[in-house]
Structure formats: structure tokens, C-alpha cells
Amino acid sequence: MRYGGEPWDDRGKPGCRRGRDRGAGLFASTEMTFMGNEYEDHTVGDFELEQRQALRRVAGLSTELQDITEVEYRKLRLERVVLVGVWTSGTLEEAENSLRELKLLAETAGSVVLDGLIQRRDRPDPATYIGSGKAQELADIVAATGADTVICDGELTPGQLRRLEEIVKVKVVDRTALILDIFAQHAKSREGKAQVELAQLEYLLPRLRGWGGNLSRQVGGRAAGGVGIGGRGPGETKIELDRRRIRERMAKLRKQIKEMSVVRQTKRRRRQNRDVPAVAIAGYTNAGKSSLLNRLTGAGVLVEDALFATLDPTVRRARTPDGRVFTLADTVGFVRHLPHQLVEAFRSTLEEVADADLILHVVDGSHPDPESQIAAVRKVFAEIEGALDIPEIIVINKADIADPVVLARLSAKERHSVVVSARTGEGIDRLLEAIARELPEPDREVRVLVPYERGDLISRAHTEGTVLSLDHTPEGTILHARVRPDLYAELDRVAKPVETV
């Protein structure tokens, strides 16, 4: 395949067709139409190896800014990037969806995407990720588009990063570094910033590079380049010094995060001591978790059509239709191939999921592949101790813009699911009823006469339990309710059983 020349033809060969409309830039706005059925045929060996392994464009991956205010809103210079991925397994649709998600990540980080390409390989090249020949083709595309960054849809080794940068002559970033950069932009709280910095340092540590012999401390005399006096040190090279300082900083951050998590644990224990059930909202990034929290509680938290808009958890109170109080915790969103460093760094935040009585697993019903989102989130759940044992309700969100066929398919696969629209309010009543059914029920039933001067106990029965009936008499209020053991003990001490009245 040649870039900037003739497109692949339409005579039964794999590839793309160039659209008629052309905008500014050689590749920036070229519309491509993919012939998926023809491409699938090559997997049975109908085409030559060179054609099978060629870089192939993914349609619809150029960023089109509708208004200059979009640039002003981002408040930074938009990097011009080219995306590249290696398709090693799964279907073509899954590979293209992964690259489209990478496009959204790049735009969230503040980039304008010029082109996106996929290469079919059995496994990534150990030296350059896409092979030396395709790396040179990528360099030609970078030069033709004027890109200043290449983003790879995978985690590259230090050697792959260095070698690919040497060939394409621009900065190379992998998927993990991109996600970490987005987290760094969105972290607001002290704990969130510390968690992101720890994850970045864990990623950076094995990727430190030497900056030349002039920075080495292991030098001296003419044999060492004539550095001589002032150049002899304790025997520690600059890169070793950097590693030591990074390890020291990581240890300090871990200590700070542990201290800050104590506050969160104290608040959580306080809620548990009041016997208020906890519900955690979890799910894929940009699935509508914060919108759902706002719809259920009126919390007013930030809602933005961007990946990882929420990093700091928000906890709010809500009520079931029968009046019981519970807490809703909005948590950080997940994504495919979520870096392990982030799972570790945000473990204290993810404890909101592990300590919940119920998980609302929010899914974007309008996504091209919602099943893969569910699988990716459950994979992260598996890394959180005890999360898989917690009852789960699949909340299929964005019903107002989703395909009804997709909604029906998801509802059939996930029987414990509710279809809602956090934007319009559709299905929210059904969701609250499902939450009420799943929350742990108070386990003590009482029928007592409560004196009027102890109206606080009646109030607690409303907020902490389930009131079945109230009957006001001259002597007091006859309360029939199901309550927690601590309130049951208080009522037993103060109130009189109805049978003895």
C-alpha cells in the first residue's frame, strides 16, 4: 500500500476507498470507507502476506473541531497525533473499536487526531511494535501529515519506544502513558493527585533513559573524556540517582495515600455504624455514572462528555420508594487495558466498590460494543478483593439514543438489568425499585407504643428502617416497623410492646 498515492482498488482486494470530499491536509480529512467483508476473507489465506500485514486506515478517526471555542476550552496547544494499533486477536470490529476509543482518549488529553491505522500481526514486533518496514511507512505518514506525536494502542517496552522514536522522528506515546496523562489533568483533590503521581512514577521508573556520558558521575581523568577535577563522584550515575529519587518519592506518596485513606475509612465506618446501606456506581468511563448520580440524588457533580471526567469519588444520600436511606458513591471509570499502576494507586478509592452492599454497573447502551465494556469492568472487579461477591445490577444507560435492538440484546443477556436514561429520567423509577429489592432488609420486626416525647425514635425508624404502619393514640404512637438491631434495642428499652398496652 502507498500513502499519498493511489488508494487500494475495489477489485476484491482488502483495504479502503478514498472518499470524494477532501479538506485541508493530505490525510487529516480524507474520508475512508472500509470494505469489512472483503478484509475478513484474507484470514483464510487468500491474500499475500504483504497485503495481510499492511497498515490499514480506520475510518472516522480525524478530529473535526466545530468551533474555535473548543480549542479555547482546552486551554492548551492541541498536539497533532497519528494513531497506530496492532491487531493480534479478535475480530476486525473489536480492533477498530479499540482504536476509536484511543481516539477519544487522545482528544480528551488535548489532541487533534490526523489519522489512525491498524496492522494485522500475530504479535507486536519486539523491536519496533509494528516492524521496521511499517515503522518507516509510518514515518512517511507522520512527515506528510505534519504530526508531532504517534500514539500506540498498547503498552510499549522501553526499547520499543526508543526505537520507534528514532525511526518516526517524533514523540511516541503508548496507551498507558496517555491514560496517565488524562488522569493527571483531571485529578483535583490532594489524594487524587497523589494517586496519579504514584502511578506515573511507577510507569516512568523502568523507562528512564541515560542522557549521555556528560551526566555520569562515574568519570575522571583523560580516559573518561577529560572531565577531570570536579567530575569524579561517589560512583553513582545520573540515571541511578534519578531512580533512587523516584523510589524515595514513591515511598513518600504511598505513606501519604495511606494516611489520607484513614479519613475515608473513618467516614465509611461511621456510615456502617449508622446501618445505612451503601451502593457503589461503577462502570466504563463515560458511561454516564455521574449523570446517574445527579439524577438519583441531585448531587450536582461534574458531568462532561469526556473520558475520566470523574476521578475523585462523590458520596451522596438517596432514598428508596419505601423511604429507606442509602448512600450512593460515584467512582472512577474503568477502561480496556486499564494500567495496573492505576488499579494499585486508586485502590483506596476502589474500596468504595469492595465495601458496598450493592453495585450499580453502568453500561453505555449506545456504544458499538457494550458487551466488551461489561467484560472490561468485571476484569477490574476481579482485581478488587471481594468485589465479585457483591450483588450487581446492570444499568443500561443512554436509552434515549441507543438502538432498541441492542437494548433488547443486553437485557436478554443480563437478566438482572434495568434500562434507563439518566438524561431524560426514563427508567429511573424501575431502577429505584430494583435497588430497594436488593438492599439488605432490616431484620427485626417491632410493634411498640412510643411515647410522644421520643419522636426521635420514630424519625430513626423512618430513616434507618422500614415503617409498616403508624397509629397515633392518646398514650403515644404505635409503631410497626422492621429495624436494625441497635434501634431495636433502643425501642425495647424505651417503648412498650403493644400487647401489654
N, C-alpha and C positions, 0 to 999 in steps of 0.2 A: 504494500500500500504506500502511496505517496501523499504527503501532506502539502497542501497548497497547490497541487496539480489536479489531475482528473480524479473524480470520486470512483469508488468501486462501481462496476457496472451492474445492470439489472438482469444479467443473463444467468441466473441460477447460482451466482457466487455469493459468498457471505459478505455482509457489510452494510453500508449505509448509502442513502441517496441524498445528495445535496439539495436543499430547498431552493425555490426560486428567489425568495426575498433575501436580500443581503443588506446588512447595515454596516456601521463603521467598524473597521477591524477585520483582519483576514479570517479569524476564527471566532471572534467574540460573539457575533450574532448570526452565524451561519446556522440555519435550521437543518437538522438531520432527521431522517425518518428511518427507523430500524426495521429491517426485514427479519423479524424474530423466527418465523418458521424455517426460513432458509438457513439461518445460522444454526438452528438446532440440529440440522442434518449432518453438520460436519463432525458431530461427536461420534458418529459411527464410522468415521474414517474415509468419507467420500472426498475430502479435500486434502491438499498437500499440507505438510507440516508448517511451511512458511505462512500459508494463509490462515491456518488454525491459530497460530501464535501471534498474529499481527495485532497491533494496537487498534482498538475499535472505539469509536466515539459513542458516548451515551447521549441520547437526545435530551434537550431541555435543560442543560446544565450551565447555560450562560446567565449571569445575573443581569436582570434588566431593571434599572432604577427608574421608577415612575416620576419621581420628584426630587429635586436637588435637596429638599429638606431631609430626605433620608440620609444623605451624606452628612448634613449638619447635625442630625440627631446622634449619629455615631461618634462625632467629635474626635475623629482620628482619620489619618490618611488611609484610604482603602488600599490594601495590598491587592495586586493583580496576580491571581493564582491559577494554576493548572492542576487538575486532579488526576490521579492515576491509581488504578487498582489492579490487583491480580486475582483472577477468578480461578480458584483451585477446586472448588466443590460446590454442590448445589446446582440450582437452575440459573439460567441467564437472568430471569426476573429478579431473583434474590440478589445477584451480583449488582444489577443496575439499581435496585432499591438501596443497597448499601452505599453506592456511590452518590445517589441522590441525597441520602442522609448526610454524607460527608459534605455535600454542597451546602446544606442547611447549617451544618456546624461551622463551615468556613465563613458563611455570611454572618452568622451570629458573632463570630470572632472579629468581624470587621474587614471583610474581603469582598472583592468582586471576582466572580468565577468566570474565566475566559473559555475554558474547555475542560472536558472530562473524558478520560479514556480508560478502557479495560483491556487487559491482556489475559488470554487463556493459557495457563501453565499448570503442570502437575503440582508444582510447589514454587514459592518465590525463589529467585536466584539468590544464593548465599552471598554473592559479592555486591550486586547492584539492585536487587529486588526484582527487576524486570528483565535482566540480561543486558549485556554490554551493547549489543546491536540496537535493541529497543531503547536503551538509555540514550544512545546517540540520536535516534529519531525523536525522542522526547526533547533533547536539547535543541533540535531544529524547530520544533513546535514552540518551545519557550522563546527562542530568538524571534520567530515570526510573529508571535502574539505580543511580545513585549512584556511577558510575565516576569515578576520578580520573586516568585515563590512557587515551589512544587509541593503539593500535599499528597502523601501516600496513604491509601486506605488500609493501614495495617501498622503494627509496631515494628519499626526497623531496628536492627542491631547498630551499635556504634560504627562498625565497619561499613555497613550498607549506607548509612547516612553520609559518611565521609566520602566514599567512592562515588556515590550518585551526585553529590555536590560538585565533585571535581569534574564530572562529565557535563552536567547541565549548566554549570557556572552561575547558579543562583541558589538561594537558600532552599533547603529541603526540610520539610516538617512531616512527621508521621501523625497518625490519628491520635495517639496518646498525648503527644505534646499539644495538639490542637485543643483537645478536651480540657487539659490542664490550663491552657491559656484562657479558655472561656470561664472556667471556674474562678481563675484569678481576677477576671474582670467583674464577675457578679458577686463575689464574696463581700459582704457588708459588715457582719459582726466580727468581733475580735476572735471568737472561736472559729468562725468560718475562714477567716484569713489565715489563722494558724494552721488549720487543717489543709488548706490549699498549698501553703508554703511547704509543709512537710511532704505532701505528695510530689510537689515539683522537685524538691531536693532528692527524694528517693529515685525519681526518674533521672535526674541530672548526674547523680554520683557515678554510675558506671559509664557515663558518656563524656566525662571530662577529657579534653584533649590537651596535649602539650602545646605550648606557644613558642617553641623554638629554644635553642640552646642558650640564648642570652638571658633567659629567665631561670636557668638551672642554678641551684646552689652547690652542685657537686662539680665545681670547676676550679681552676687555678693553674698559674704558670703558662708558659708558651704552648705546651702540649694541649692545653684546654682552650686554645683560641686567643691567648694573650690577655685574658681578663685580669689575672694577677691580683695585686693587692685590692682588697675590697670585694673581691668576687668569691673568696673562699668562705664557706659557711659551715653549718653543723652537719652537712651531709643530707639535708632534706631538699628534694627538688620542689619546684614551684607547684607541680601537679599534686605531689604528696601533701604539701602544705594546704592546698585547696581542699583535698579530700578530708584531711583532718578537721579543718574548719567546718566543712559541711556536716561531718559526723557530730561535731560538738553542737552545731546549731540544731540538728535533728533531735539530739537528746534533750536539748532545752525546750524545743517545741512539744515533744511528747510529754514532758513534765507539765508544761502549761496546759495542754489539752486535757490531761488527766485531772488537773486542778479545776479547770473550768467545767468538766463533766460532772464534778461533785454537785455543783449548783443545779444542773439538770436532774440529777438523780434525786436530790432533795425535793425538788418540785414534784417529781414523779411519785415519790413515796408519799408525799402529802396528799396527792390526788387518790392514791391507792388506799391510804388510811381513811379517807372520806368515803371509800367504797363507790367512787364514781367510775363507771366503765370507760375504757379507753378504746378509741377507734383510730387507726392509722390510715391515712390516704397515701397510697404508694402507686407506682406505675411508671410507664415510659415517659421520658421527657417530652414536654409539650403536648401531653395527652389531655390536659385540662384539669389538673389536680387543684390548682389554686382557684380556678373558676368554680369548681365544685364546692370547695371550702367556703367561698364567698356566698354561693347560692344557699348552702345549708345553714350558715351561721351569720351572714352579713359581716364577715370579718374585714373586708376592705383591703386585703393583701394585694400585692403587685400582681397584675395579670398582664402578660406580654406574649405576643406570638413569636417567641424565640426559645431556643433550646437552653435549658438550665437557667431559666429566669428566677427560680427559687433554689437557694442553697441553704438558707437558714430556716430551720423548722418553725412553724407557727402553730400554737395550740389554742383552740377556742372551744367554748361550750356550746352544746346544742341539745335539743330535746326530741324525744321520740313522740309519735302521735298520742301515746297514752301518758305523756308528761314526764317521763324519766329523763334525767340529765345524763349526758355523756360528754366526753371530750373528743375533739377531732384534731389530729395532728397532721399537718401538711409536711411532707418530707421531700428530700432531694430526688429528682427524677433519675431514672436509670437509662442506659443506652447499650446498644450492642457493643461487645468488647470493652465494657467499662474497665478502665485501667485498675489493676489490682491495687496500685498505690492509693487510689481514691477510696476503694472499699475499706482499706485499712485505716486511712486518715479520717474518714467520715463514720467510723464505727460507732462513736458516741452518739452521733446524730441518728444512725440507723437503729439504735437501741429503741427508738420510739416504735419501730415496727416490731421488734422482738418482744417488747413488753405490752403490746396491745392485746385487747380481748377480741378484736375483730379487725381485719384488713379489708379496706375498700381498694381493690386493684383496678385502677382506672385505665381503660384502653381507648385509644383513638379509633373510633369506628370508621372514620373517613380515610384512614391510612391505607396505602396499597397492600400492605401485608401485616394486618393486625395480629395474626397468629404468631409471627416471629417476635413481635413486641412482647406478647404474653410469655413466650419461651425465654426471652432475654431477661425479663424481670424475675421470673421464677428461678433462673440460674443464679441471680444475685441473692434471692431469698435463701438459696441453698448454702450460701456462704455466711449467712447470719444465723447463729445458733438458735434453734427453736422456732424460727420464722415459719417453716413449712408445717408446723403443727397447729398454727393459729387458724381459726375459721376465716374463710375468704369469700368475699362477694365480688364477682367480676362486674364492674360498672362500665358498660359500653357507652362512651360519651360521644358527643357531636352527632347525635341522631338527626339533627336538622339539616346536615349537609352530607350525611353518609348514604351509601347505596342501600336500599332496603333489602336487597338480596344478601349483601354482606352482613347486615344486622341479623337477618334470619339465620344465616350460616353460623355466626358466632353464638347466637342464643341456643342453637341446637347442640353445638359442641360443648359450650359451657352452660350446663343446666342451672347452676347456681349463679345466675347473672340477671342484671337489670339494665334495660336500655334507657338512657337519659340524654338530655341536652342541658348542660349547665348554663348555656347562654339564654335559652328560651324558658327553661324550667320544666320542660317535658319530662315526665317520668320521675320527678323528684319525690312525689308522694309515695310512689311504689318503692323507691329506694329507702325512704324513712321507715316504711312498714317492714321491709326486709331487715333493716338494721335492728328494729325493735324485736323481731323474731330471733335474731342471732345473739343479741346481748345477753349476758348471764342474768338470769332472773333472780330477784331476791328470794331467799329460801325459807323465810319464816312468816307464817300467816298469823295475824293477830286480830282480835275483836275485843277492843277495850274501851272503857269510858275515860276520856282525857279531860281533866279539869280545864276550865276556860283560861285560867292564868298560865297554863302551859301550852299556849298556842304555838310555841316554837317547835314542839314535837309534831304537831300536825304539819307544820311547814316542812320539817325534815322528812316526814313520810311522803310528802309530795315530791321533793327533790331527790331523795335517795332511794325511794321505794316505789311501789305501785299501789295507789289508793283504789280500793274496790268500791267503797261506799262511805258516805259521811251522813250522820244523823244527829242534829242538834237537839238537845234535851235541856230541861231546866238545870240539871246537875252538871252538864258538860257535853262534850262531843263524843258520840260513839264512832270510833274509827275501826273500819275493817280494811286491812291492807296486808301486803306482803312486803317485809322489810328485811334489812341486813341484820346480822346477829348483834352488832353493837347497839343499834336503835331498838332492837327487840328487848335487849337487857334494860335499857333506859325506860322503855314503856312498862316493862314488868315491874320496875321499881316504883314508878310514879302513878301509873294508871291502874284502874280496877278492871278485872275481867267482866265482860258484860253479863255472864251467867250469874255473878254474885250480886248484881245490882237489884 
